């Protein structure tokens, strides 16, 4: 469980580091989703942890996709 919480925290920190590359609506939506994942992780049993981890990975993939697209556009 602690590992899942750490991964979600790292995702939150990554979002903070890249906030300048995201518009406000996207950043707020991602912050809300991360907060929801943190709440779910606090209450999760072993079965639910896999689902939460999967959602966190999808959010990370979306964030990396946006960042990659922005970097490509800036070149």
PLY file of the C-alpha trace (Angstrom):
ply
format ascii 1.0
element vertex 75
property float x
property float y
property float z
element edge 74
property int vertex1
property int vertex2
end_header
0.00 0.00 0.00
2.79 2.43 0.85
4.38 1.78 -2.55
1.12 2.77 -4.28
0.91 5.96 -2.20
4.51 6.80 -3.09
3.82 6.32 -6.79
0.79 8.60 -6.64
2.85 11.20 -4.76
5.55 11.04 -7.44
2.89 11.54 -10.11
1.68 14.62 -8.22
5.25 15.96 -8.04
5.76 15.35 -11.76
2.60 17.30 -12.49
3.90 20.17 -10.35
7.19 20.16 -12.25
5.46 20.35 -15.63
2.67 22.77 -14.75
4.02 25.43 -17.11
3.44 23.16 -20.09
-0.22 22.52 -19.31
-3.21 24.78 -19.55
-5.10 25.49 -16.36
-8.08 23.23 -17.10
-5.89 20.20 -17.79
-3.77 20.82 -14.70
-6.83 21.20 -12.46
-8.43 18.05 -13.88
-5.24 16.07 -13.28
-4.87 17.48 -9.75
-8.45 16.43 -8.96
-7.83 12.93 -10.31
-4.62 12.60 -8.28
-6.47 13.72 -5.14
-9.15 11.11 -5.85
-6.50 8.42 -6.30
-4.90 9.41 -2.98
-8.25 9.11 -1.19
-8.93 5.75 -2.80
-5.45 4.46 -1.91
-6.06 5.30 1.75
-9.17 3.11 1.78
-8.11 0.40 -0.68
-7.91 -3.29 -0.03
-5.49 -5.50 -1.99
-7.96 -6.07 -4.83
-8.69 -2.38 -5.32
-5.00 -1.37 -5.21
-4.43 -2.90 -8.66
-7.26 -0.83 -10.13
-5.93 2.35 -8.53
-2.41 1.62 -9.79
-3.80 1.10 -13.28
-5.62 4.44 -13.15
-2.44 6.15 -11.94
-0.49 4.66 -14.85
-3.13 5.86 -17.34
-2.89 9.35 -15.86
0.90 9.23 -16.08
0.68 8.13 -19.72
-1.65 11.05 -20.47
0.66 13.51 -18.76
3.71 12.21 -20.62
1.82 12.35 -23.91
0.88 15.99 -23.35
4.42 16.91 -22.36
5.87 15.10 -25.39
3.43 16.88 -27.70
4.29 20.28 -26.23
8.02 19.64 -26.53
7.56 18.51 -30.14
5.59 21.66 -30.95
8.27 23.87 -29.40
11.02 22.42 -31.59
0 1
1 2
2 3
3 4
4 5
5 6
6 7
7 8
8 9
9 10
10 11
11 12
12 13
13 14
14 15
15 16
16 17
17 18
18 19
19 20
20 21
21 22
22 23
23 24
24 25
25 26
26 27
27 28
28 29
29 30
30 31
31 32
32 33
33 34
34 35
35 36
36 37
37 38
38 39
39 40
40 41
41 42
42 43
43 44
44 45
45 46
46 47
47 48
48 49
49 50
50 51
51 52
52 53
53 54
54 55
55 56
56 57
57 58
58 59
59 60
60 61
61 62
62 63
63 64
64 65
65 66
66 67
67 68
68 69
69 70
70 71
71 72
72 73
73 74
